[in-house]
Amino acid sequence: MELRKGVRMTRFEQTEIFLIRHGETEWNVEERYQGRRDSPLTDRGCEQSKHYGLWLSKMVRKPDTVYSSPLGRARQTEAILRPFLNAPTTRWDDRLQEVDFGSWTGIQRADILTDPSNKHHGQGCSSTRFGSPDGESLDAALCRAASWLGELEGTVIAVTHGLICRVIEAAYVGRPKQAMEWSPLAHGTILHLKRGSAAHILL
């Protein structure tokens, strides 16, 4: 997926995309890996969701499409920000679900980092993101990110999750996976993808 000079931009590189990580959840506060399981938004997470909606209402006059992960925390975020948008009905897309952490789901990050059986033990937090023995692989996550991107047209808003946001970013800009630090998109940040480049907008 690496971009080269002189290569004609693909359709998804011509599309403008605003990626939103769901608001902060109770498990985020506890630093637990959530993956495909859920915990409710905190009060701070609800406020973040409102800020997303307010910012988008000023910066995006009328999106062509709104997408969301079907997981509960993304649905809760979408329900809070949607009243601020002049937008069509939301499309729920399984490809926007968070990376599946398998047996690590629900476990605190500190416990994973200090577990000697972890093959990434001692290598830092970002090294563990795709280290679960029975979780989703990076290649599989990149595949579904590219599949979703390939269907987009026009101006798109999507509510999704911290790690898959970064995977979508890598697929979009064509960054080699070896050069990517796999840390989740921070809460309160919108990832703006346009003309083959990415910008992190902190609200």
N, C-alpha and C positions, 0 to 999 in steps of 0.2 A: 504494500500500500504506500510505499515511499513515493513522494511527489518529485518530479524531475522538471527542470526548466524546459519550456517548449512543449510540454505535454498539455493537451487540451483539458480544461477543468471538467470534471464529471458533474452530473446534475446536482448531487448533494453538496458539492463545493460551491455551487452558485446559490444555494439556499441559505437564508438567514435563520439561525436557530438560537433560541434562548432556553438553556437547560437550567432547571431549578432543582436543587436538592430539597427534599421534604424538610419541614421544620424539625427542630430538635425534639427528640423523644426521651422517655425515661431511661431506656437502655443506652442511648447516646451518653447521657449523664453518667451512667454507671460504667461506660466504656465496654459494653458487651457487643459482641458480633451479632448483628441482627439477621443479615441474609434474607431468607424468605419468610421469617417469622416477624411478628410485629409487637410493638409497645406503643402506647398512646403518646401524642404530642404533649410536651410540657407547656406551661403558660408562656414561656419564652418562645417555644416552637410555634405556638399560635400567633404570637406577635410577629415573628419572622415571616410567617405566611401572609399576614396582612401587608407587611412591608413589600413583599414580592409583588402582590397585587397592585399596590399603589404605584410602585416604580414602573411596572409593566403598562399600567393604564396611561402613564405620561409618555413612555418611550415607544410603545407599539400601538399605533392607532387602531389597526384591525388585523389581527393575525389570520392567516389562511387556514391554519389547523392548530388545534390544541390536543396534545397527547398526554397520557399519564400512565404510570405503572398502576396495576390493579391492586397492589398491596395496600393495606389499611392506612399506614402512615402517609403514603402518597395521596390516597383518596381524601384523607382528612385535610391535608394541605391544599389540594385542589378545590375542595369545597369552600375553604376560607378565601382563597384568592380569586375564584371564578367570578363573583359578583362585580369585581373591579374591571373585568375584561369585556370588550365588545367583540365576542368571539363565537364561533360555531360550537356545536356540541362536542364535548371531549371524547376522544377515542382512547379506549383502554387497551394497552398493548403489552402483552407478556414479555416482549423483548426489552422493555424498560424496567423490568424487575431488577432488584439488587443481585449482585453475584451471590451464588449459593455457597455458603461456607461449610456445608455438610455437618459433620459432628462437632465443629467448632461453634455452631450457632448457639447463642445464649451464654457463651463463656467469655469472661472478662479478658481483655487484651493482655493485661499483666501476667495472667496465668499462662497464656499461650507463649508469651515471650520468655518466661522463666522455666518452661517445661523442657527438660533435657532431651525428650524424645522428639521434639519439634526439629525438623531438619534445618530450619532457619534460625535455630537457637543462637542468640548472641549477635545476630546480624542487623538488628534494628527493626522498628515497627513496620516500616513499609515493605520489608522483605517477606513478611508473613502473609501478605494479603491473598496470595494464591498458593499458600503452602498447605492447606488442609488436605489430608490424604484422600478424603472422599468428597471434596468440594468441587466446584466448577473450575475448569482450567482457564488460563488466560486466553488460549487460542479459541476456546468455545465462546467466551465472553466477547472477544473481538469479532467473531463471526456473526453473532446476533446483532452487535452494534452496527456493523457494516451493512447487514441486511436491512435494518431499520432506516439507516441513513440513505440507502439506495432508493427508497420509496418516497422521499420527501420532495416537496416543491413549495416555493414561495416562502412566506414568513411563518415560522413554526415556534410554538411554545410547548415545552414538555416538562412535566413534573416527574422526577425520578429519584435516584439515590446517589449517595456520595461516591462509591467506587465505580459504578457503571457509568457515571458522568465522565470520569477520567478515562475510562475505556473508550467511550464514544469520542472524546476529544482526541485520543491517540489515533483512532480509526479515521477521523475526519482530516486531521492535519498530515496523516501519513508518517507519523513519528515511529521509528523503529522501536519495537517493544523493549529491546535491551536498554534503550536510553531513557525510558520512562520511569519516573518514581511513582509507585502505585499507592499514593496517599489519597484518601477521599477528598472530594470537593468540600470546602469548609461550609458550615452553616452560615446563612446570611449572605451567600455569594451566588451570583448568576453567572453561568458560563455562556459567553456569547461567541458563536461560531459564524464566521462570514468570510467569504472569498479565500477559503483555505487556511485561515488563521484563527487563533483562539485567544480570547481575553477573559480574565476573571474579574468580575465587577463586584466589589464588596459594598454592600448597602449599609 
